[in-house]
């Protein structure tokens, strides 16, 4: 089998189904946004302008639009931006969509600095230090940066080790379509960031204050792949300053989905790792999904699942 190259851009195809994307992604519920808004309020944050970086189909921008007077939503993927713009232009006139790299978002602040910048499930895709510098430039003094990421699905119920083991094999197999990250410095940097729960994100004291790093279900890996699946040993680099607050919790109710069946898991994995079809790998995935369906108790069986989650909050100096 010829290995695929890791340069594929699965989210950039014109045929990518945004409705399916939204159906099989996690919906961030109001209590999660409330954590961010409470931090923002506690630092006297204003509610004029928010920026959603890496907006994809606009789910975070849609939520922010209910609290902020204006929202800018940006993404590198022109197809997703155009589809989101068409979706929201009548229902959310206070949202503006822009095609832009995360590392260049500071240029979008020419009409006014942002009160809040949200970066959901995409920070590992960026050149992190460049992106963080751009976020600092985009924010006004006293503005809030909220970065969050979730990892591999967790079967939350006791006695579901077999389900978890098969699921993890499915994720590893699906990721083979991407090709190996070994020897690719950009891809290796992404894997290292997730292996270390984003501890390698630096918040220089001259730019940021009151940094909080909140982690849920940190007993599980944030990355989607283990070292043996990556083909190299991911490095855990920490750049946490002494004055930062770090909170870690094991909470299988956090972000829990109570009614997860085999079809939803297929959709979730397919939308998290949406590389083009590969006949040989897809045949192997079919076998693994059949095994997972059996372990779960059949096609209609539903189980509680959750995720490892990290939320980083910081205030611009």
N, C-alpha and C positions, 0 to 999 in steps of 0.2 A: 504494500500500500504506500502510495506517495503521500508524505506528510504535508498537510496544509501549512501555509505560511501564516505567521502571527500578524500579518499586516491587513488581514480582512477587516472590513468595517461593517459589521452586521446590521447596525442601526441606520445605515445611510442608504439602503436600497429604497427605491421609489415605491416598491410594492409592500413595504412593511406595514402591517395592519395595526394602526394606533388603537383601535377599539379593543383588539385582542390584547395589546400591550397593557392597556388600562385594566382589563378584566383580570389579568393574571399577575398583576403587581400588587404590592401591599398598599392599602389605602391608609394613609396616616390619619389617625382619628383625632378629634378635637383635644383630648387630654394631652396628647403629645405636643401639639402646637401650644397648648397652654403652658407647658414647661418653658418653651422658648419665649412666649409673650410675658410670662412672669419675670424671667430674667431681664428681658428688655425693659419692662416697666420699672423694675427695681433700680435700673441705671438711668432712669429719667429719659428713656428712649422716646422719640417722636414717631408719629404714625403717618407721615406724608408720603414717603417713597420706599418701597421694598424692591429688591432685585433677586430673582430666582435664577441662579447660574446652573446650566445644564438642565434646563426645564423639561426636555423631552416633549411629551404630549401635554404639558402644562398643568399637571395635577397640583403641584405645590403652588404655582402662580394662582391657580383658581382659589385655593384656600387663603392665600395672602391677600387676595383682592377683596375679601370680606372685612379685612381689618385696616388696610392701608388705603389712603386716598388714590395712590397710583402704584402700579407694579410694572417693572420691566422684566421680561423673561427672555433669556438668551440661551442659545445652544449652537454647537458647531454643525449640527445636522439640519441642513436647509429644508429637507423634506418634512421633518417633524415640526419645525418652526412654521412652515407654510400651512400644514394641516392644523396645528394648534391655533394659528391666527384665524383660520376659517371657522374653527369650532367656536371660538370665544368672541369674535368681533361684534356680535350682536348682543350676547348675553353678559359680557364683561368688557364694556367699553373703556374701563380704567386700566386694562392690561395692554401693554405694548410689547410686541415680539420682535427680537433682533437676532440676526445671524452673526455669531461672534464666538471666537475662541475664548475659553475661560481666562487664559493668560493675557488677553487683550481687553477685558471688560472695563478697565478703567476709562477707556475712551468713551464709553457709554454714559459716563458721569458728567459730561460737559454741560448738560442741562440742569444739573443739580446732583449733589451727593446723596447717597442712599442712607436711610435710617436703619435698614436691616438688609443683610445679604444672606440668603439661604443657599446652601450647597448640599443637595440631597442625592445620595447614592452615586456620586460621580467623582469625588475628589481624587480617588486613586487613578483615574484616567488622565489626570492633568500632570503637567510639570509642576510639582507641588510648590516648590519655593517661589517660582514665578507667579503661580496663581495666587498664592497667599499675599504676595506683594501687591498684586493687582487688586485684591479684595480690600486691602488696607487703604489703597489710594481711592477706591470707589466709595468707601464709607466716610460719612462725616464724623467729626469728633463726637464721641459718646454713642456712636452707632453700634449695632450688634452684628456679630458674625455668628451664624449657626451652621455647623457642618455636621452631617450625620451619614452613617453608613450601616447597612445590615448585611449579614453574611449568610452562610449556609443554613437551610431550614433544619429545625430541631423537632423531632417527635417528642412532645412534651409529657406524654403519659408514661407511667412506669411499665416496664415489660415490653417496650417497643425497640429493644436493641437491634433485633433482626431487621426491622423496617429501616432503622437509621443506617445500618451497615449497607443495605442494598441501595438506599437513596444516595449515600455518599459515593458508591460505585457508579451510579448513574451520572452524577455530576462530574466525576472524574472522566468517565467515558465521553460524555457530551463535550467536555472541554478539549478532548483530543482533536476535535475539528479545527480548533484554533492553531494547533501546532505548539511546539515547545517554546517556553520563555527563556530557556537556557542560552546564555550568550547574547541575549538582546537586552541592552542596559535599560531601555525604557520599560520593557515588560518586567524585568527583574525588579526595578524600582517600585512598580505598582504592587507586585507580589509582596515585597518587603514591607510596604506601608500597611497592607492588610494583615500580614503575619504579626506585626507589632501593634495592632489595634490603633493605628494612626498616631502612635506615640512619637513618631518621627516628624510630625507637624510641629514646627517651631513657632512660638509666639514671642518675637523680640520685645523686650520691655519698653523700648522707645516707640513701639507702634501699638502695643496691646496691653490691657490690664484686666484683672478679675477673670482670669481664664479658668474654666471649669471643664473637666473631662468626665463625662458620665458614661458608665458602661453597664449594660445589662447582659446577663448570661455569659459572663466573661470566662466561664469554665469551658466554653466551646470556642472553636476557632472562628475568627471573623472572616478569614479568607475562605474562598470556595474550594481550594485544593490543599492537600497535604504535601509535605516536602517530596514524598515519593512520587506523587502525581505531577508535581512541578518539574521534576528532573534536576532540581538543585535545592540546596538548603536556604530557605528564606531567612534573612537576618532581621532580628528584632533590635532596632535602633531606637533609643529613647532620647528625646530632646525636651523632656518635661522640666520646667524650671521649678525651683524650690517653693515659689510663692503660688503655684497653681494648685487648684483643688481637684483631687481625683476621687471619684466615688465609684465603687464596684458593687454590683448586686447580682445575685442569682434569683431570677424571678420568671418562672415559666408562664406566668399570667400576662407579662408585659408583651403587648402586641400579639397576644394569642389569637389564633384562628381556630375556632372550635369545631368546624364542620369541613375539614379538609379531606377530600376524596382523591382517588388515583387520577382522575381527569384533571383536577386542579393542579396536582403536583406536576403532571406532564406539561400543562400550560405554563406553570411557573418556571420550571427548568428551561423550557423552550424559549421563554421570553427573557430570562436572565442570561442565557447562553445561545443567542439566536443565529448561529452560523449556518451557512447554506447546507443543503442536504449532502450527505455522504453515505452512499449505499451500504458500504461495509459497516461503518460505525452505527448507522441507523438500525441495521439488522440486529446488531449486538444490543443496542438500547431497547429494542422491542422485547428481547428475551429478558432483560433486566426489569423492565416495567411489568412484565407478566409475573415475575417473581415477587416484585413489590406488591402488586395487586393481591396476590395470594397471601403474603405475609400480613397485609392490612386487613384481610378477612373478606375480600371480594370487591367487586366493582362499586358497590353502593355503600361500602363501609366508610365511616367518617371518623376522623381522629383529630385530636388537638395538636396543633403545631405552633411553634414560636420561632424566634430568631435571636442570634447575638446582635446587639445593637450598640453603637457608640455615638454619642452626641457631644460635640465640642462647642462651647460657648465662649465668646470673648468680646470685650468692649474696646473700640478704637480709642486710642489716646487723643 
